[in-house]
Amino acid sequence: MGPVPNQRGCDVESCPNKHKAYGFCKKHLDQERAAGRLLIDMECQFKDCGRPRVESLESGGLCLSHRRQRLKGRPLTPLRTYHKRDGLCGGPDCNKPVRETVGGMGYCSGHGFQARMGRKLTVIVRENRKGEPCSALNGACGRTALTRDGLCRTHYRYRFEDPNDWDRPIPPKAANGAGHLNADGYRVITVNGRNVMEHRHKMEELLGHPLASTQTVHHVNGNRADNRTYGPLQITRDGKLRSGNLELWSTSQPAGQEIGPKLDWAIEMISEYEEFLDKGRRQALQGALKRRRDEGS
């Protein structure tokens, strides 16, 4: 099979392969290299470049970097010269060689990471401290270090997430079966294979039905993880419907200013919470309705 029409083939007579570079196919190009006949004039044609040119007729005799400049339509310019970094790390009590430059200063890889993350440069402990007590909280963490610098898994994650506020106590772990605390401080438990908020689940058990979209649960003492209840819901003298540390709030309010919708809303509210009316409020409601009937007669 000969070369594809309008596609250049190998310059070697009777060779059917397509062109690779310098007029040769890949097979004959390897032969010419092995014979040393391609070592003549192999440098980039840009003045004082000294780099090997790309082995392709389309390169125009340029190295890879200068060929990229030409393809991007830029003027050919001298390439930057890279030098090996010398000297020792500028971190505290560190005699390791420089591996990177941050802000004009040379650092080893460890202090370079601290500088790039904006942390305070500290002495890097080179010995392996795995298995020792965690060094956070001045050794009061109580967990076992799992990293070389002597931190437990949680404090290592804290330091990675917030370098300025990581040396803090770890929230206590809930007992088995007691659920877990989410990022907002609410306790989450598993009910019928689903994760639910414990305070909402307990309030629904007290009500006997799911919470409406206008109902929310408030923690009396402000502790979102304290979901204690003491018997059924009861309404207090100041109008708070609660049991233990859980209190039911309602955001429902009538729409508009027309009398009809307000009456509908009032009837709905009374029917929703009628079972929780104390003796005084129930008597006041019955007395108000009786007065209205007497005035109308």
Secondary structure, 3 states (H helix, E strand, C coil): CCCCCCCCECCCCCCCCECCECCECHHHHHHHHHHCCCCCCCECCCCCCCCEECCCHHHCCCEHHHHHHHHCCCCCCCCCCCCCCCCECCCCCCCCECCEEECCEEECHHHHHHHHCCCCCCCCCCCCCCCCECCHHHHCCCCECCCCCCCCHHHHHHHHHCCCCCCCCCCCCCCCCCCEECCCCCEEEEECCEEEEHHHHHHHHHHCCCCCCCEEEEECCCCCCCCCCCCCCEECCCCCEEECCEEEEECCCCCCCCHHHHHHHHHHHHHHHHHHCCHHHHHHHHHHHHHHHHHHC
